[in-house]
Amino acid sequence: QNVPEFYPNGFLPEIQPIIEDRAVTVGLRRKGTWNVDASLTRGSSSFQFNIENSVNASLGTSSPTTFDAGTLRAAETVADLDLLHKLDTKLVKSLSLVFGTELRIENYEIIAGDEASYSLGDETFGTPPQPKSPGAQVFPGYTPANEVDRTRESIGIYAGAESELTKRILLDIGGRYESYSDFGQSIIGKIASRVKLPGGVILRAAASTGFRAPSLQQLWFSNVSTQFLPDMAGNLQPAQVLTSNNQSPITRAFGIPRLKEERSIHASGGLSFHPTDNLTLSADGYFIRLRDRIVLTSQFTNANPIVADILAPFPGVSQAQFFANAVDTDTTGVDVVGDYSVDAGDGTLTLTAGANFTRTKVKSIKIPRSLENRFSTDRAQLETFFFGRLARNRLEDSVPHQKATASVRYAIKGISALARANYYGKVRFKADNPANDETFGAKVLVDVDVGYQFTKNVFFAIGADNLFNTFPDQQTKDANISSGRFIYSRNVSQFGQNGGFYYAKLQLTFF
């Protein structure tokens, strides 16, 4: 929505953030009967939302055009103590015991923006008059009701043993106990082994269990944002969407339960092979089963009267979404790598190739009983309501299932040259309306880099990432393009949309 006195020809609001990251680590290491590694790390990150070239239409001509829409801030203090002791034993080739502990203090804050960034004024539009949307267009500011300042502590204790049972067999086992001040306790474990076979073949395998408590952000984040979402005809329209924090009465009113921890099982196996001194080949496969995965739900729209009633206290808001333990997923994958080096003239030629094949499948959608009780409808409709095709697509098909890279590097007397081809497999966009589905084809991007080491302290290089300025396929469905707003899909992540990047760099080393 606009204030024509400010922008008679329309406007394009921009988010111009101020991002600050800080970290400091101190530690000590000591070798002896027990090797000791102790450290203390303090880190923080903040993201201030500055909105420019925008307007709070509900304030009319009294609205500013730039806003401080608030700040997200996260901080963490971590203390680690790791101990290693090598036992003197004749039963096996070697045996080491490891013990350790980690104390973690986390803090998460949402700081409200200036009042004009979120307030609701008196301006109206249409007949009969309707209030204009409150807050800065594109990103309404965080309100005092959004503000949080939450801290939690956790402690982890682990123990393990690593043994070379023979000169060919290594075994590693371990367990970990974790306790959260806001989320209870958990015990997880791992086992891994490596076997050296004749002929330079190495086999490896590992299995473990996993536990992850919801992050403070998943528990406490809340805001109202402008999102472009399909209307009843499937065309994209700007909508004000409420993301309600997991502890809110609004979240309970929708039937979304409190978040619980994610649980996982990991298994992997692989081999590496050295047929010659200068050739290495390896292949690894992995499987991850993730239960009660925390994701964003689909948007609940006020076209449903129950939703409309719950959202009535939020002016201009038409949809809502939540973090929930919504799905179980299985991920399988294979990594293959080859590396070959050979003397070529007075220099060294290195050839490297690698490929990754990964697929994630949603095995089940976990509709809460409280949600079923709140919205009485059949399960198929409720699945679409809670976690629809678009939400499922984010996990299954929005990133390439296949990626590969092949490179050649030549180094001689301080000169180095690299050429690399990167392959990105096709990706698919599956909309809630199947008529708007699209597939974006595979692409190959080429990188080059040439450098010279003038001295041990001075290195200069020129190069290009994406040398031929390759872009993803453009969208073809009118509903997805939305009157030219979105040339490329916002719902898939194949590779960047910024084209080629060309550079020169000078590297100076002082220590």
N, C-alpha and C positions, 0 to 999 in steps of 0.2 A: 504494500500500500504506500501511497505517495503523498507528499505535500507539494502540489504543483508550483507554488510560489518559490520553492527551493529548486526543484528539478522539473522544469516544464517538459523536457524531453526524456524523462525517465532517469534512472540512476543505477549504478552498479556498486553496491556496498562491498567493502573490503574488510577482512580481518587482518590487522597488522599487529601480530603478537610481540610481546617482549618475553624472551625465554632466558632463564638463568639456571645454570647447572653449576653446582659446587661439590667438591669432594676432597677429603684429606684422609690419608692413611698413615698410621705409625705402626711399627712392629719390630719384633726381634726374632732371631733364629739362633739356636745353639745346638751344636752337635756334641754328643756324648753317649753314655749308656742309653739314655733316652734322648732322641732328637726332639727338640721343642721348636714349634713355630707359633708365635702369638701375634695377634694384630688387632687393631682397633680402627674402624672406619666410620667416618661421618659423612653423609652425602645428602644433598637436597636438590630439588628441582622445582621451579615455578614457571607458570604459564599465565601471563596476563593478557586478557582479551581486549585489545584496543580496536574499536570499530570505527572506520572512517568512511566518508562519502555515503552516509546513511541518514536515517531520520526516525524519530519516534512519531509515527503518523498521528497517534492519538493526542499528541500535544500541539499539533498544528504548527503555526509559524513560531511558536515559543520553543520549539524543539531545537536542541543543538544538532549538529551534523557529525560530530565525533563523540565517542563515548568510551569511558572505562567500564567495560561490561563485567569486571570481576577477575579473580585470580584463582587458579588451582595450584596448590602447593603440596608436595610430598617430601618427607624427610625420613631418614633411616640411620640408625646407629647400630653397628654390628661389631661384637667382640668375639674373636675366634681363638681357640686354643687347640692345637693339634700335636699329638704325641706319637712317636714311632719308636719301637724297641725291637732290635734284631736279637732273636734267641740263638744261643749256641747249642745246637742239637745235631746229633748224628743220625736221627731217624729219617730226616729228609735233607735235600740239598740246602735249602734255606727256609727260614720261617720268621716272619715279621708280624708283630702285633701293632695295631693302631687304635688309638682312643682319641676322643675329642669332644668338644662342646662348643656350642654357638649360642650366644645371647643376642636377641634382636629386638630393638625398640622401633616401632613404626609410628609415623604420624601423618595424617591426611587432613588438609584444610580446604574448604571452599570459602572464599572471601567475596562478599557482595560487591557489585559494581555501584557506580554512582546512580542516584535515584532516577535520573532521566533515562537510564539504559533499560529500566524495567517497568516504570510506572505507567498507569492507565490514565490518560487525560479525558477530555470531554468531547473531542472531535468525533463526528459521525459521518456515515456515507449511506447513500441509497434511500429508497422509499419502500416501506417505512424506515426511519433512521435506525442504523445499526452502529454500535461503537466500533471505531477503528482498532486494529490490533495494538496492544500495548507493547512497549519496549522497542529497542533498536531493531530496525529491519535487518534481516539475515541472522542476527544472533542477539536475542533479548538478554539483558544482563542477569547475572545471578542476584536473587533477591535476598533480603535478610532471612527469609524462611528457608532458603537453600543453604545458609551458612552452617558449616560443621567444623569441628576441631576434635578429631578422634585420635586416640593413641592406644596401642596395644603392645604387649610384650609376648615374646615366645622364647622358648629354650629348646635346643636340640642336643641330644647326647648320642654319640655313636661309638661303636666298637667293631673291629674286624680283624681278620687275619689273612695274610698273603703268603703263600708257600710255593716254592719250586719243589714239587714232590720228587721230581727227577730233573735231569738236565733238559728234558723235552716237555715236561708237563708243569704248568703253573695253575694254581687254584686260588681264587680270591672270594672270600665270603664276608658279609658284614650285615649289621643291623643298626637301625636308628630309631630313637624315641623322640617324639616332639610333643610339646605342650604349649597351647595358646591360651592367653588370659581370657579370650572371648570365644574360644572354639573347642575346648577339650583337648584330648590326647590322641596320639596315633603311634603305632609301631609298624615300620616297614623294613624290608630286607632285600638283599641282593646276593647273587652268586654268579661268578664268571670264571671261565677257564680258557687257557690257551695251550695248544698242542703243536709242537714242532715235529714235522714229518721229514723223512729223508727227501732230498731233492730240492730243498729250499721252500717247501710248502708249510704254511702256518695256518692252522684252523683255530677259530675262536668262537665262543658262544657266551651269552649272558642272559640272565633273567632277573627281574626285580619287580617289586611292588611300589606303588607311589601314592602319595597323599598330598593334596593341596587345599589349604583353607581358602575361602573366598578372600580376595584382596579387600583392603579398606575402601578402595575406589568402587569395587563391585557392590559393597555393602552400603555405601553412604553417598555415592554420586547422585545428584538430582539437578535437573535444569529444564527449561523450555527452549527448544531450538526450532529454527525454520528448516524443514526438510521438503524436498520435492518428491511427492508421493502420487501414485495413480489414483484418479477419481473413479467414479462408477463406470465411465466409458474407457478406462485404461490410460487416459492422458495424464501426464505429470502436471501437478499443481502444487504451489507452495502451501505448506500446512504447518501449523504450530503444534509441535509434538512434545508432550510431557514425558520425561524420563524420571520416574519416581523412585526414591531410594528404597532399599529393601526393608527398612525398618518403619516405613511410613504407614499410617492408617489408610492412606489412599491405596497403597499396594495391597494391604490386607482386604480392602473393599473389593478389589478385583479378583480375589481368591488366589493370589500369588503367595506361596508360603515363604517362610524364612529360608535363606540360603543355607545349604549344608556343604560339606567338603566334597571335592572330587576325589575319586579313587581310580587307580590305574594299574594295569599289568603290562610289563614291557618284556619283550623277548627279541633277541637278535642273534645272528650267526653269520660267519663269513670266513673267507680265506684270502691269503695273500701268497704270491708265487714269485720267485726270483729265478726265472730260467737262465738268466745271465747276470753278471755283476752290474750291468747298466740298464737292465730292464726289470721293472716292477709292475705286477698286475694284481689287482685286488677286487673282490666283490663281497658285498655285505647286504644282508636282508634284515628287515626289522618289522615288528608288529607291535602296535600299541592299542590296547583296549581301555577306553576312558569311560568311566561310569559317572552319571550325574554331572555331565559337563555344563559349566556355567556359560551361557550365551545370552545375547539380547533376544527377546521374543519378537514376534511380528507386532505390528502396530494395531492396537485396539481402537476402532473408529467409532465416533459418536453417531454413526448411522444406526448403531445398535442402541436402543433406548436405555438399557442398563448403563452402558458406557456414558451416554449423554448425561444421565443423572449424576454419575460420580464426578464427571468433569465440569459440571455446572459452576463450581466456585472458581474456575480458572478461565478468565475472559480470553476469548480468541483461541483457546486450545481445543483442537478437534480430535486429537489422537493421543494415545499413551503407549509406552513400552516399558519393559522391565528386565532386569537381570534375573535369570531363573536357572535352576538345574533342569534344563528342558530336554536334554537328549543324551543317549549313549552313542558313542562312535567307535569305529574300528579304523585304524590307519595301518596300511601295509606299504612297504617300499623296498626298493633295491638301489644301492649305489655301486657303480662300476668305475674304476679308475685305472689308467695305464700311464706309465712314465718311462721315457727312454732317453738316455743321454749318450752322446758319442762325440769324440774329438773330430773336428772338421777344420782342416788347415791348422792355423795357430789358435783357433778358438774352440768353443764348446757349443754344440747344437743340442737343445733339449726339446723333445716332443712330449706333450701332455694331452691326454683326452680323458673326459669323464662324463658320466651320464647318471641321472637320477630319475627314477620312476616311482611316483607316490600317488596313492589314492586313499581318500577318506570317505567312509560311508556312514550315514546315520542309520544305526541299527534299530533304534526305537525312539519314539517321541513320548516323553513322560508327562502326561497331563495330570496336574495335581487334582486330587479328589475335591479340594475346596474350590477349584476353578470349575469343575463339572457341576458342583452344587450351585455355583453362582450363575452360570450360563447354561440353562437346560437346553441341550440340543444333542444331535447324534454325534458319535465320536469323530467321524470323518470331517464334519463341519467344524468341530472343536479343534481338531489338529490344524486345519487351515487357519483358524482364528488365532491359535496359540503359537504355531511354528509352521508357517506356510512355505510355499515353493521357493520364494525369494530368500527367506531365512535359511532354508535347507541348502540352497544354491551357494550361499556364502561359504559353507563348510565343504561342499562336495566338488563343485565345478568352477569356482571363481578364480582359481589359480591353476597354472599348467600342471597336468599330470606327468609330463615329460620335460626335462631340461637336460641340455648337454652342452659341453664346451670342448673345444679343441684349440690348442695353441702351439706355436713354434717360437722358441727364443734362441737367439744367437748372441754370444758374448765373446769379445776379443779385445784384449789390451785396453780395458777401460770403456769400451763401447759396448752397449747392449741394445738389442732390437727385439721387439715383441710384436707378434700378430696373433689375434685370438678371435675365434668365431664362437658366438653364443646362440644356442638354439632354444627357443621358448615354444612349447607345444600350444595347441589351440586351447581356448577357454570358452566356456558357455555361460550365457546369461539366461536364467530361467525365471521369468516373471511370475507373479501370482496369477496373471492372465496368460495362459500358454500362447495366445496369439502374438504376444510381444517377445517371445523367445528369440535369441540371436546367438550365432556362433562366430567367434573371431579366430581367424586362421593363424597357423604357426608362422613364426618369423625368425630370421637369423640376423643378429647384430654383430658388427665387426669392430674390434678395438685394435689400436696400434699405439706403440710407444717406442721412442728412440731416445737413448740417453748417453751421456758421457761423464765419466768420473774424472774431473780435472785433477783433483788431489784427494787424499783420504778424507778431507773435510768438505769438499765442494763437489756437488753433483747437479747436473742440469739435464732436463728432459723436455721433449715436446711430444704431444700425442693427441689422441682422440678416442673418446668413448662413443660408440655408435657412429662410426666414421661416415656411413652413407645416409645418416639422418633418417633412419627408419622409424615409422610410426605404427601403432596398432591399427587394425582395421577400424574404419568409422562405423558408427551405428547406421542402420538402414530403416528401422521402423520409426514412423513418425511419432508414435507415442513415447518412444525412448529419447528421440532427439529433442522433443518439447520446444518446437518453434525455434530451433537453432541454438538452444541453451547448452545442450550437451552433445558435442560432436562425437566424443569418445565415451565409452561406458564408464559410469561411476561405480558399477557393481561388480567389476572383475578387476583382477590385479595380475596382468600378464607381464608387463614391463612398463617403464616410465613413458609419459606422454610429452616429454619436453624435447624430444629429438636429440640431435648430436650435441656433444660437449667437447670443445676443443681447448687445449690448454698448453701452457708452458710453465715449468716449475723449476725453481732454484732451491736446492736443499743444502743448508749449511749445518755442519755438525761441530759443536764446540767441546763436547766431552767424549 
